[in-house]
């Protein structure tokens, strides 16, 4: 069977199943793509003398290397193994929530509204047509950094 036709058929089946998936999966999304199951290259990132920890290096790889490597001709996917993510744990006081007529679901919804992750990057970044002279870096609202902060 033709790989392109197989991908279209799989994508059609995924689209039929999507309404039946839980909301958390719908928000994250489902991606189908053609790729080889074989790993062709492994790149290790480390910090000489331990200056940076694994969390910092993982974030660096995600922010600075991931998209660049996906743009290399012939690369279909990049997998960051051992990835660590920055996170924030929030503890709520049930008595204070009840006093304000709020539920834990209200807190979750407020966090989702104010803690959005949107795609950003650069306009004019490769691959582009020949003669492209300018790149513009995009800045967008992002993740919360402190318990009292609004997105910056």
FENFENWO-V873323 format. One record per residue. N is the residue number from 1. RES is the residue in one letter. NEAR is the number of other ideal C-beta (glycine too) atoms within 8 Angstrom. Layout:
# FENFENWO-V873323
N;RES;NEAR  N;RES;NEAR
This chain:
# FENFENWO-V873323
1;X;4  2;X;5  3;X;7  4;X;7  5;X;8  6;X;9  7;X;11  8;X;8  9;X;8  10;X;9  11;X;9  12;X;8  13;X;8  14;X;10  15;X;7  16;X;6  17;X;8  18;X;9  19;X;4  20;X;4  21;X;8  22;X;5  23;X;5  24;X;6  25;X;9  26;X;9  27;X;6  28;X;6  29;X;6  30;X;8  31;X;4  32;X;7  33;X;7  34;X;6  35;X;6  36;X;5  37;X;3  38;X;4  39;X;4  40;X;4  41;X;4  42;X;4  43;X;6  44;X;4  45;X;7  46;X;5  47;X;9  48;X;5  49;X;4  50;X;6  51;X;5  52;X;7  53;X;7  54;X;7  55;X;8  56;X;9  57;X;12  58;X;13  59;X;11  60;X;11  61;X;12  62;X;10  63;X;7  64;X;7  65;X;11  66;X;11  67;X;7  68;X;8  69;X;10  70;X;9  71;X;9  72;X;7  73;X;3  74;X;4  75;X;9  76;X;7  77;X;7  78;X;7  79;X;4  80;X;9  81;X;4  82;X;6  83;X;8  84;X;7  85;X;6  86;X;6  87;X;4  88;X;6  89;X;4  90;X;7  91;X;4  92;X;8  93;X;6  94;X;6  95;X;6  96;X;8  97;X;13  98;X;8  99;X;6  100;X;6  101;X;4  102;X;7  103;X;6  104;X;7  105;X;6  106;X;9  107;X;12  108;X;8  109;X;8  110;X;8  111;X;10  112;X;8  113;X;7  114;X;9  115;X;9  116;X;9  117;X;5  118;X;7  119;X;3  120;X;6  121;X;8  122;X;8  123;X;7  124;X;9  125;X;8  126;X;4  127;X;3  128;X;6  129;X;4  130;X;3  131;X;4  132;X;8  133;X;4  134;X;5  135;X;8  136;X;7  137;X;6  138;X;8  139;X;4  140;X;6  141;X;6  142;X;8  143;X;7  144;X;11  145;X;5  146;X;5  147;X;6  148;X;3  149;X;8  150;X;5  151;X;10  152;X;6
